[in-house]
Amino acid sequence: MPRKPIPEFKSEAEEAAFWYANRDNVEAFLGEPRPFDQALADKIGLAARPKTEAISLRLPGGDLSRAKAIAAKKGLPYQTYLKMLIHEALEREAI
């Protein structure tokens, strides 16, 4: 059966809704997940996921509220969104 093309989306919310509605088809297409194979990752040049450390960070309530609201619009957990922001800022500053 030929695959249908992925449509153009007008917003991230519309795209998220599309993928959510079609999650069973995507899961069937991808098949069963395989356990991570570090030897294979090394062989094909994939970097291992870096180790992470838990930290405590105090933010003004307004900043945290804004981060949560923006993350929700993007369909992300707010901690993931904050990690992305920090990573992007560090990359920018390294140049």
A tleap script that builds the chain and sets N, CA, C and O, in Angstrom:
source leaprc.protein.ff14SB
mol = sequence {
  NMET PRO ARG LYS PRO ILE PRO GLU PHE LYS
  SER GLU ALA GLU GLU ALA ALA PHE TRP TYR
  ALA ASN ARG ASP ASN VAL GLU ALA PHE LEU
  GLY GLU PRO ARG PRO PHE ASP GLN ALA LEU
  ALA ASP LYS ILE GLY LEU ALA ALA ARG PRO
  LYS THR GLU ALA ILE SER LEU ARG LEU PRO
  GLY GLY ASP LEU SER ARG ALA LYS ALA ILE
  ALA ALA LYS LYS GLY LEU PRO TYR GLN THR
  TYR LEU LYS MET LEU ILE HIE GLU ALA LEU
  GLU ARG GLU ALA CILE
}
set mol.1.N position { 0.842 -1.170 0.000 }
set mol.1.CA position { 0.000 0.000 0.000 }
set mol.1.C position { 0.894 1.242 0.000 }
set mol.1.O position { 1.756 1.365 0.870 }
set mol.2.N position { 0.715 2.162 -0.947 }
set mol.2.CA position { 1.551 3.354 -0.992 }
set mol.2.C position { 1.250 4.277 0.184 }
set mol.2.O position { 0.116 4.382 0.651 }
set mol.3.N position { 2.305 4.942 0.645 }
set mol.3.CA position { 2.140 5.876 1.759 }
set mol.3.C position { 1.600 7.206 1.260 }
set mol.3.O position { 1.937 7.662 0.168 }
set mol.4.N position { 0.761 7.813 2.074 }
set mol.4.CA position { 0.241 9.131 1.753 }
set mol.4.C position { 1.308 10.170 2.089 }
set mol.4.O position { 2.071 9.980 3.036 }
set mol.5.N position { 1.374 11.257 1.335 }
set mol.5.CA position { 2.351 12.297 1.661 }
set mol.5.C position { 1.979 13.001 2.968 }
set mol.5.O position { 0.805 13.085 3.330 }
set mol.6.N position { 2.989 13.501 3.663 }
set mol.6.CA position { 2.746 14.260 4.886 }
set mol.6.C position { 2.253 15.642 4.477 }
set mol.6.O position { 2.897 16.308 3.666 }
set mol.7.N position { 1.118 16.087 5.023 }
set mol.7.CA position { 0.579 17.386 4.608 }
set mol.7.C position { 1.405 18.562 5.140 }
set mol.7.O position { 2.214 18.411 6.055 }
set mol.8.N position { 1.182 19.720 4.549 }
set mol.8.CA position { 1.761 20.964 5.072 }
set mol.8.C position { 0.898 21.397 6.251 }
set mol.8.O position { -0.326 21.278 6.200 }
set mol.9.N position { 1.525 21.896 7.308 }
set mol.9.CA position { 0.795 22.288 8.501 }
set mol.9.C position { 0.839 23.797 8.661 }
set mol.9.O position { 1.842 24.437 8.346 }
set mol.10.N position { -0.266 24.363 9.158 }
set mol.10.CA position { -0.352 25.810 9.375 }
set mol.10.C position { 0.207 26.213 10.733 }
set mol.10.O position { 0.536 27.379 10.946 }
set mol.11.N position { 0.318 25.250 11.662 }
set mol.11.CA position { 0.814 25.565 13.002 }
set mol.11.C position { 1.392 24.299 13.626 }
set mol.11.O position { 1.146 23.188 13.156 }
set mol.12.N position { 2.166 24.489 14.694 }
set mol.12.CA position { 2.702 23.344 15.429 }
set mol.12.C position { 1.569 22.544 16.061 }
set mol.12.O position { 1.638 21.319 16.150 }
set mol.13.N position { 0.537 23.238 16.495 }
set mol.13.CA position { -0.603 22.551 17.103 }
set mol.13.C position { -1.295 21.637 16.085 }
set mol.13.O position { -1.682 20.516 16.415 }
set mol.14.N position { -1.446 22.119 14.857 }
set mol.14.CA position { -2.059 21.306 13.805 }
set mol.14.C position { -1.189 20.085 13.497 }
set mol.14.O position { -1.703 18.983 13.303 }
set mol.15.N position { 0.120 20.287 13.455 }
set mol.15.CA position { 1.023 19.164 13.206 }
set mol.15.C position { 0.961 18.150 14.344 }
set mol.15.O position { 0.904 16.943 14.107 }
set mol.16.N position { 0.971 18.645 15.577 }
set mol.16.CA position { 0.890 17.743 16.735 }
set mol.16.C position { -0.397 16.931 16.689 }
set mol.16.O position { -0.388 15.731 16.963 }
set mol.17.N position { -1.502 17.582 16.343 }
set mol.17.CA position { -2.785 16.885 16.261 }
set mol.17.C position { -2.749 15.804 15.178 }
set mol.17.O position { -3.289 14.714 15.366 }
set mol.18.N position { -2.109 16.111 14.043 }
set mol.18.CA position { -2.001 15.128 12.958 }
set mol.18.C position { -1.238 13.887 13.414 }
set mol.18.O position { -1.694 12.760 13.223 }
set mol.19.N position { -0.062 14.110 14.023 }
set mol.19.CA position { 0.757 12.970 14.434 }
set mol.19.C position { 0.069 12.183 15.548 }
set mol.19.O position { 0.169 10.957 15.592 }
set mol.20.N position { -0.618 12.870 16.438 }
set mol.20.CA position { -1.342 12.172 17.505 }
set mol.20.C position { -2.465 11.322 16.915 }
set mol.20.O position { -2.650 10.173 17.314 }
set mol.21.N position { -3.201 11.875 15.982 }
set mol.21.CA position { -4.307 11.145 15.361 }
set mol.21.C position { -3.812 9.935 14.572 }
set mol.21.O position { -4.533 8.947 14.434 }
set mol.22.N position { -2.597 10.006 14.059 }
set mol.22.CA position { -2.040 8.929 13.229 }
set mol.22.C position { -0.981 8.104 13.956 }
set mol.22.O position { -0.185 7.414 13.318 }
set mol.23.N position { -0.968 8.171 15.279 }
set mol.23.CA position { 0.087 7.495 16.039 }
set mol.23.C position { 0.096 5.986 15.839 }
set mol.23.O position { 1.166 5.378 15.833 }
set mol.24.N position { -1.064 5.368 15.676 }
set mol.24.CA position { -1.105 3.919 15.472 }
set mol.24.C position { -0.430 3.546 14.152 }
set mol.24.O position { 0.295 2.554 14.084 }
set mol.25.N position { -0.667 4.335 13.108 }
set mol.25.CA position { -0.038 4.067 11.815 }
set mol.25.C position { 1.475 4.249 11.895 }
set mol.25.O position { 2.233 3.459 11.333 }
set mol.26.N position { 1.906 5.294 12.597 }
set mol.26.CA position { 3.343 5.553 12.734 }
set mol.26.C position { 4.004 4.419 13.509 }
set mol.26.O position { 5.063 3.930 13.114 }
set mol.27.N position { 3.385 4.001 14.610 }
set mol.27.CA position { 3.938 2.909 15.412 }
set mol.27.C position { 4.010 1.619 14.602 }
set mol.27.O position { 4.990 0.880 14.697 }
set mol.28.N position { 2.979 1.347 13.809 }
set mol.28.CA position { 2.991 0.141 12.973 }
set mol.28.C position { 4.105 0.225 11.930 }
set mol.28.O position { 4.768 -0.771 11.642 }
set mol.29.N position { 4.309 1.421 11.364 }
set mol.29.CA position { 5.355 1.609 10.360 }
set mol.29.C position { 6.737 1.425 10.972 }
set mol.29.O position { 7.614 0.814 10.361 }
set mol.30.N position { 6.930 1.944 12.162 }
set mol.30.CA position { 8.244 1.862 12.802 }
set mol.30.C position { 8.535 0.477 13.368 }
set mol.30.O position { 9.695 0.079 13.469 }
set mol.31.N position { 7.498 -0.252 13.733 }
set mol.31.CA position { 7.701 -1.590 14.278 }
set mol.31.C position { 8.079 -1.554 15.744 }
set mol.31.O position { 7.998 -0.514 16.397 }
set mol.32.N position { 8.493 -2.703 16.252 }
set mol.32.CA position { 8.864 -2.835 17.657 }
set mol.32.C position { 10.192 -2.128 17.922 }
set mol.32.O position { 11.125 -2.246 17.127 }
set mol.33.N position { 10.282 -1.398 19.025 }
set mol.33.CA position { 11.556 -0.756 19.343 }
set mol.33.C position { 12.610 -1.794 19.703 }
set mol.33.O position { 12.310 -2.822 20.309 }
set mol.34.N position { 13.841 -1.507 19.322 }
set mol.34.CA position { 14.951 -2.400 19.668 }
set mol.34.C position { 15.735 -1.768 20.802 }
set mol.34.O position { 15.781 -0.543 20.918 }
set mol.35.N position { 16.350 -2.586 21.637 }
set mol.35.CA position { 17.173 -2.011 22.698 }
set mol.35.C position { 18.368 -1.273 22.095 }
set mol.35.O position { 18.856 -1.639 21.026 }
set mol.36.N position { 18.832 -0.239 22.782 }
set mol.36.CA position { 19.970 0.546 22.306 }
set mol.36.C position { 21.205 -0.337 22.258 }
set mol.36.O position { 21.506 -1.049 23.216 }
set mol.37.N position { 21.914 -0.288 21.147 }
set mol.37.CA position { 23.130 -1.080 20.948 }
set mol.37.C position { 24.310 -0.112 20.808 }
set mol.37.O position { 24.522 0.455 19.736 }
set mol.38.N position { 25.078 0.080 21.888 }
set mol.38.CA position { 26.182 1.032 21.866 }
set mol.38.C position { 27.240 0.629 20.840 }
set mol.38.O position { 27.821 1.498 20.190 }
set mol.39.N position { 27.500 -0.669 20.680 }
set mol.39.CA position { 28.498 -1.115 19.708 }
set mol.39.C position { 28.082 -0.710 18.292 }
set mol.39.O position { 28.914 -0.257 17.506 }
set mol.40.N position { 26.804 -0.873 17.968 }
set mol.40.CA position { 26.305 -0.466 16.658 }
set mol.40.C position { 26.386 1.051 16.516 }
set mol.40.O position { 26.778 1.553 15.462 }
set mol.41.N position { 26.026 1.775 17.551 }
set mol.41.CA position { 26.100 3.236 17.509 }
set mol.41.C position { 27.537 3.689 17.255 }
set mol.41.O position { 27.771 4.599 16.460 }
set mol.42.N position { 28.483 3.066 17.916 }
set mol.42.CA position { 29.896 3.404 17.695 }
set mol.42.C position { 30.308 3.086 16.254 }
set mol.42.O position { 31.042 3.852 15.628 }
set mol.43.N position { 29.836 1.966 15.742 }
set mol.43.CA position { 30.205 1.524 14.399 }
set mol.43.C position { 29.722 2.495 13.324 }
set mol.43.O position { 30.429 2.749 12.349 }
set mol.44.N position { 28.509 3.040 13.503 }
set mol.44.CA position { 27.970 3.943 12.487 }
set mol.44.C position { 28.196 5.416 12.831 }
set mol.44.O position { 27.728 6.301 12.115 }
set mol.45.N position { 28.905 5.677 13.916 }
set mol.45.CA position { 29.300 7.045 14.238 }
set mol.45.C position { 28.292 7.861 15.015 }
set mol.45.O position { 28.349 9.091 14.996 }
set mol.46.N position { 27.368 7.202 15.699 }
set mol.46.CA position { 26.424 7.944 16.539 }
set mol.46.C position { 27.048 8.186 17.909 }
set mol.46.O position { 27.640 7.285 18.503 }
set mol.47.N position { 26.910 9.384 18.388 }
set mol.47.CA position { 27.430 9.689 19.712 }
set mol.47.C position { 26.493 9.106 20.765 }
set mol.47.O position { 25.276 9.075 20.581 }
set mol.48.N position { 27.065 8.654 21.848 }
set mol.48.CA position { 26.259 8.161 22.953 }
set mol.48.C position { 25.549 9.342 23.603 }
set mol.48.O position { 26.045 10.468 23.572 }
set mol.49.N position { 24.424 9.087 24.173 }
set mol.49.CA position { 23.691 10.146 24.878 }
set mol.49.C position { 24.550 10.589 26.059 }
set mol.49.O position { 24.991 9.760 26.854 }
set mol.50.N position { 24.787 11.891 26.173 }
set mol.50.CA position { 25.655 12.351 27.262 }
set mol.50.C position { 25.025 12.102 28.625 }
set mol.50.O position { 23.803 12.118 28.776 }
set mol.51.N position { 25.877 11.874 29.605 }
set mol.51.CA position { 25.404 11.713 30.983 }
set mol.51.C position { 24.853 13.048 31.449 }
set mol.51.O position { 25.369 14.102 31.079 }
set mol.52.N position { 23.828 13.004 32.244 }
set mol.52.CA position { 23.246 14.228 32.766 }
set mol.52.C position { 23.400 14.258 34.283 }
set mol.52.O position { 23.575 13.223 34.928 }
set mol.53.N position { 23.333 15.452 34.830 }
set mol.53.CA position { 23.400 15.632 36.275 }
set mol.53.C position { 22.168 16.403 36.722 }
set mol.53.O position { 21.737 17.347 36.061 }
set mol.54.N position { 21.617 15.997 37.835 }
set mol.54.CA position { 20.480 16.715 38.404 }
set mol.54.C position { 21.009 17.950 39.127 }
set mol.54.O position { 21.984 17.879 39.876 }
set mol.55.N position { 20.348 19.085 38.888 }
set mol.55.CA position { 20.706 20.321 39.577 }
set mol.55.C position { 19.446 20.976 40.109 }
set mol.55.O position { 18.334 20.624 39.716 }
set mol.56.N position { 19.625 21.911 40.988 }
set mol.56.CA position { 18.520 22.716 41.475 }
set mol.56.C position { 18.765 24.134 40.987 }
set mol.56.O position { 19.852 24.682 41.168 }
set mol.57.N position { 17.767 24.715 40.379 }
set mol.57.CA position { 17.904 26.046 39.802 }
set mol.57.C position { 16.702 26.869 40.225 }
set mol.57.O position { 15.557 26.473 40.003 }
set mol.58.N position { 16.963 28.003 40.831 }
set mol.58.CA position { 15.867 28.881 41.244 }
set mol.58.C position { 15.637 29.927 40.167 }
set mol.58.O position { 16.569 30.598 39.723 }
set mol.59.N position { 14.374 30.057 39.751 }
set mol.59.CA position { 13.985 31.030 38.733 }
set mol.59.C position { 12.877 31.911 39.296 }
set mol.59.O position { 12.072 31.458 40.109 }
set mol.60.N position { 12.836 33.167 38.866 }
set mol.60.CA position { 11.693 33.995 39.248 }
set mol.60.C position { 10.393 33.346 38.750 }
set mol.60.O position { 10.348 32.769 37.664 }
set mol.61.N position { 9.353 33.454 39.558 }
set mol.61.CA position { 8.074 32.824 39.215 }
set mol.61.C position { 7.549 33.232 37.857 }
set mol.61.O position { 6.982 32.413 37.134 }
set mol.62.N position { 7.734 34.496 37.504 }
set mol.62.CA position { 7.251 34.970 36.206 }
set mol.62.C position { 7.972 34.301 35.048 }
set mol.62.O position { 7.356 33.956 34.039 }
set mol.63.N position { 9.295 34.118 35.199 }
set mol.63.CA position { 10.063 33.448 34.144 }
set mol.63.C position { 9.625 32.000 33.989 }
set mol.63.O position { 9.483 31.499 32.873 }
set mol.64.N position { 9.415 31.337 35.110 }
set mol.64.CA position { 8.989 29.940 35.053 }
set mol.64.C position { 7.596 29.823 34.422 }
set mol.64.O position { 7.348 28.917 33.626 }
set mol.65.N position { 6.707 30.723 34.772 }
set mol.65.CA position { 5.366 30.705 34.174 }
set mol.65.C position { 5.426 30.919 32.672 }
set mol.65.O position { 4.729 30.243 31.914 }
set mol.66.N position { 6.268 31.870 32.238 }
set mol.66.CA position { 6.416 32.121 30.803 }
set mol.66.C position { 6.985 30.896 30.101 }
set mol.66.O position { 6.522 30.523 29.023 }
set mol.67.N position { 7.996 30.264 30.713 }
set mol.67.CA position { 8.592 29.075 30.112 }
set mol.67.C position { 7.564 27.957 29.983 }
set mol.67.O position { 7.504 27.276 28.959 }
set mol.68.N position { 6.761 27.770 31.015 }
set mol.68.CA position { 5.735 26.720 30.978 }
set mol.68.C position { 4.711 27.003 29.882 }
set mol.68.O position { 4.292 26.089 29.171 }
set mol.69.N position { 4.307 28.266 29.744 }
set mol.69.CA position { 3.312 28.621 28.726 }
set mol.69.C position { 3.862 28.407 27.319 }
set mol.69.O position { 3.173 27.860 26.458 }
set mol.70.N position { 5.099 28.834 27.084 }
set mol.70.CA position { 5.707 28.660 25.755 }
set mol.70.C position { 5.906 27.186 25.458 }
set mol.70.O position { 5.629 26.732 24.348 }
set mol.71.N position { 6.388 26.426 26.453 }
set mol.71.CA position { 6.591 24.986 26.263 }
set mol.71.C position { 5.275 24.303 25.919 }
set mol.71.O position { 5.233 23.435 25.047 }
set mol.72.N position { 4.206 24.689 26.595 }
set mol.72.CA position { 2.898 24.087 26.318 }
set mol.72.C position { 2.467 24.359 24.887 }
set mol.72.O position { 1.924 23.475 24.225 }
set mol.73.N position { 2.705 25.585 24.397 }
set mol.73.CA position { 2.359 25.907 23.007 }
set mol.73.C position { 3.144 25.048 22.029 }
set mol.73.O position { 2.648 24.694 20.960 }
set mol.74.N position { 4.383 24.713 22.408 }
set mol.74.CA position { 5.227 23.892 21.544 }
set mol.74.C position { 5.005 22.399 21.759 }
set mol.74.O position { 5.578 21.575 21.046 }
set mol.75.N position { 4.176 22.049 22.739 }
set mol.75.CA position { 3.895 20.644 23.015 }
set mol.75.C position { 5.051 19.934 23.696 }
set mol.75.O position { 5.253 18.736 23.497 }
set mol.76.N position { 5.819 20.675 24.506 }
set mol.76.CA position { 6.982 20.115 25.187 }
set mol.76.C position { 6.816 20.204 26.695 }
set mol.76.O position { 6.128 21.096 27.192 }
set mol.77.N position { 7.441 19.283 27.432 }
set mol.77.CA position { 7.535 19.484 28.877 }
set mol.77.C position { 8.408 20.717 29.147 }
set mol.77.O position { 9.368 20.971 28.419 }
set mol.78.N position { 8.077 21.472 30.180 }
set mol.78.CA position { 8.811 22.724 30.388 }
set mol.78.C position { 10.283 22.496 30.721 }
set mol.78.O position { 11.124 23.325 30.373 }
set mol.79.N position { 10.617 21.373 31.398 }
set mol.79.CA position { 12.024 21.107 31.704 }
set mol.79.C position { 12.810 20.878 30.415 }
set mol.79.O position { 13.938 21.352 30.281 }
set mol.80.N position { 12.223 20.161 29.479 }
set mol.80.CA position { 12.870 19.920 28.195 }
set mol.80.C position { 13.079 21.233 27.458 }
set mol.80.O position { 14.139 21.467 26.878 }
set mol.81.N position { 12.061 22.090 27.485 }
set mol.81.CA position { 12.161 23.391 26.834 }
set mol.81.C position { 13.283 24.227 27.452 }
set mol.81.O position { 14.072 24.840 26.733 }
set mol.82.N position { 13.351 24.249 28.773 }
set mol.82.CA position { 14.413 25.019 29.438 }
set mol.82.C position { 15.793 24.453 29.103 }
set mol.82.O position { 16.734 25.218 28.893 }
set mol.83.N position { 15.928 23.130 29.049 }
set mol.83.CA position { 17.220 22.529 28.661 }
set mol.83.C position { 17.604 22.932 27.244 }
set mol.83.O position { 18.770 23.205 26.961 }
set mol.84.N position { 16.604 22.966 26.345 }
set mol.84.CA position { 16.885 23.385 24.970 }
set mol.84.C position { 17.376 24.827 24.931 }
set mol.84.O position { 18.334 25.142 24.225 }
set mol.85.N position { 16.714 25.706 25.695 }
set mol.85.CA position { 17.117 27.107 25.725 }
set mol.85.C position { 18.545 27.266 26.240 }
set mol.85.O position { 19.337 28.019 25.673 }
set mol.86.N position { 18.864 26.561 27.307 }
set mol.86.CA position { 20.213 26.651 27.872 }
set mol.86.C position { 21.236 26.139 26.869 }
set mol.86.O position { 22.279 26.764 26.674 }
set mol.87.N position { 20.952 25.014 26.234 }
set mol.87.CA position { 21.873 24.434 25.263 }
set mol.87.C position { 22.106 25.404 24.093 }
set mol.87.O position { 23.245 25.631 23.685 }
set mol.88.N position { 21.019 25.971 23.564 }
set mol.88.CA position { 21.137 26.910 22.441 }
set mol.88.C position { 21.942 28.154 22.840 }
set mol.88.O position { 22.756 28.645 22.057 }
set mol.89.N position { 21.715 28.657 24.047 }
set mol.89.CA position { 22.451 29.836 24.509 }
set mol.89.C position { 23.937 29.515 24.674 }
set mol.89.O position { 24.787 30.335 24.326 }
set mol.90.N position { 24.251 28.352 25.193 }
set mol.90.CA position { 25.649 27.960 25.357 }
set mol.90.C position { 26.340 27.799 24.006 }
set mol.90.O position { 27.500 28.179 23.853 }
set mol.91.N position { 25.636 27.240 23.030 }
set mol.91.CA position { 26.202 27.111 21.682 }
set mol.91.C position { 26.467 28.482 21.067 }
set mol.91.O position { 27.506 28.700 20.445 }
set mol.92.N position { 25.513 29.410 21.247 }
set mol.92.CA position { 25.676 30.762 20.725 }
set mol.92.C position { 26.878 31.461 21.356 }
set mol.92.O position { 27.659 32.111 20.661 }
set mol.93.N position { 27.023 31.327 22.663 }
set mol.93.CA position { 28.105 31.999 23.385 }
set mol.93.C position { 29.474 31.392 23.070 }
set mol.93.O position { 30.492 32.069 23.211 }
set mol.94.N position { 29.509 30.145 22.653 }
set mol.94.CA position { 30.784 29.470 22.372 }
set mol.94.C position { 31.415 29.969 21.085 }
set mol.94.O position { 32.610 29.767 20.870 }
set mol.95.N position { 30.643 30.612 20.228 }
set mol.95.CA position { 31.146 31.073 18.929 }
set mol.95.C position { 32.030 32.277 19.078 }
set mol.95.O position { 32.539 32.796 18.084 }
savepdb mol mol.pdb
quit
